[in-house]
Amino acid sequence: MFTSQGPSLRELAVQALSSVEHGYDLLAPKFDRTPFRTPDRMLDAVEETLAAREGSFGSGLDVCCGTGAGLGMLRRLCRDRVTGVDLSAGMLAEAARAHPEGVDLVRADALALPGALWGAYDLAVSFGAFGHFLPSQRPALFAQVHRALRPGGVFAFPVGAPIPPTHPLWWAVAGFDAAMRVRNAVWRPPFVMYYRTFPFGPVRADLQAAGFRVETVPLEHFGYREDGTPRWRLLLARKGA
Ligand SMILES: C[S@@+](CC[C@H](N)C(=O)[O-])C[C@H]1O[C@@H](n2cnc3c(N)ncnc32)[C@H](O)[C@@H]1O
């Protein structure tokens, strides 16, 4: 939810008319008071599900870590090095404030991770950032995460059940995506942020093409829909050993 301590409408509009990197630099000081920060409830559900299924990990990487929402859980799940990567220096500055110790923060494009991160991680996570990648960029993104993992390493992220067109939220996100397409057709620099560009089937196919073995487990914390399917699942993409 937006609060009175969060960004004003004007600040959000200025952010939306910037590039992704500059927009997040501007939003960074107030980002944790917006609904765009992944809620603790989701982070806790992912942490508990990973711990129950996999135990602990060696080193961990948060891809598009922002202000560090996922870094706390990585520090608890991982015995060794924990790294957060993000494009925005402003977001990383906030992450550094939240995690003054025990975390390496790297400013980099997730589509071009530095060689120092290759083959270094047992667990990679990502929260709330896939809307910033066009479907055509997914193979490159997944290839980068695959490269950063050690053999047997796991890339984990939550996946929501598809919203049916009968639900008002479907129309809200479809409207948002349509507005962003118009914005990006008439305004430079582009701000890539879409809600409906990460469907499960094509995502799984792209992960498999990148060399991952894919499975999902229900995030029991969020319950089930009337048709018996989980509201949220944790996708586990494993790099071959
Ligand atoms: C909505 S925020 C999510 C932050 C955090 N993961 C969370 O869940 O609260 C999206 C983040 O993705 C970062 N980002 C977007 N595109 C990126 C890219 N190509 N490489 C690295 N970071 C990127 C942005 O700078 C921003 O910090």
The ligand as an SDF file (V2000), in Angstrom:
LIG
                    3D

 27 29  0  0  0  0  0  0  0  0999 V2000
   10.5200   -3.6450   -8.1550 C   0  0  0  0  0  0  0  0  0  0  0  0
   12.2120   -3.5800   -7.7260 S   0  0  0  0  0  0  0  0  0  0  0  0
   12.3680   -5.0580   -6.7670 C   0  0  0  0  0  0  0  0  0  0  0  0
   13.4750   -4.9580   -5.7580 C   0  0  0  0  0  0  0  0  0  0  0  0
   13.5660   -6.1230   -4.7840 C   0  0  0  0  0  0  0  0  0  0  0  0
   13.9850   -7.3360   -5.4580 N   0  0  0  0  0  0  0  0  0  0  0  0
   12.2700   -6.3420   -4.0550 C   0  0  0  0  0  0  0  0  0  0  0  0
   11.6500   -7.3880   -4.2560 O   0  0  0  0  0  0  0  0  0  0  0  0
   11.8540   -5.4890   -3.2800 O   0  0  0  0  0  0  0  0  0  0  0  0
   13.0430   -4.0180   -9.2320 C   0  0  0  0  0  0  0  0  0  0  0  0
   14.5530   -3.8610   -9.1650 C   0  0  0  0  0  0  0  0  0  0  0  0
   15.1090   -4.4070  -10.3670 O   0  0  0  0  0  0  0  0  0  0  0  0
   16.2230   -3.6260  -10.7310 C   0  0  0  0  0  0  0  0  0  0  0  0
   16.5010   -3.8750  -12.1540 N   0  0  0  0  0  0  0  0  0  0  0  0
   15.6930   -3.6460  -13.2070 C   0  0  0  0  0  0  0  0  0  0  0  0
   16.2860   -4.0210  -14.3490 N   0  0  0  0  0  0  0  0  0  0  0  0
   17.5020   -4.5170  -14.0050 C   0  0  0  0  0  0  0  0  0  0  0  0
   18.5930   -5.0760  -14.7290 C   0  0  0  0  0  0  0  0  0  0  0  0
   18.5520   -5.2020  -16.0720 N   0  0  0  0  0  0  0  0  0  0  0  0
   19.6790   -5.4870  -14.0490 N   0  0  0  0  0  0  0  0  0  0  0  0
   19.7490   -5.3620  -12.6860 C   0  0  0  0  0  0  0  0  0  0  0  0
   18.7610   -4.8260  -11.9480 N   0  0  0  0  0  0  0  0  0  0  0  0
   17.6520   -4.4170  -12.5950 C   0  0  0  0  0  0  0  0  0  0  0  0
   15.7920   -2.2130  -10.4340 C   0  0  0  0  0  0  0  0  0  0  0  0
   16.8860   -1.3120  -10.3270 O   0  0  0  0  0  0  0  0  0  0  0  0
   15.0420   -2.4070   -9.1020 C   0  0  0  0  0  0  0  0  0  0  0  0
   15.9010   -2.2610   -7.9990 O   0  0  0  0  0  0  0  0  0  0  0  0
  1  2  1  0
  2  3  1  0
  2 10  1  0
  3  4  1  0
  4  5  1  0
  5  6  1  0
  5  7  1  0
  7  8  2  0
  7  9  1  0
 10 11  1  0
 11 12  1  0
 11 26  1  0
 12 13  1  0
 13 14  1  0
 13 24  1  0
 14 15  1  0
 14 23  1  0
 15 16  2  0
 16 17  1  0
 17 18  1  0
 17 23  2  0
 18 19  1  0
 18 20  2  0
 20 21  1  0
 21 22  2  0
 22 23  1  0
 24 25  1  0
 24 26  1  0
 26 27  1  0
M  CHG  2   2   1   9  -1
M  END
$$$$
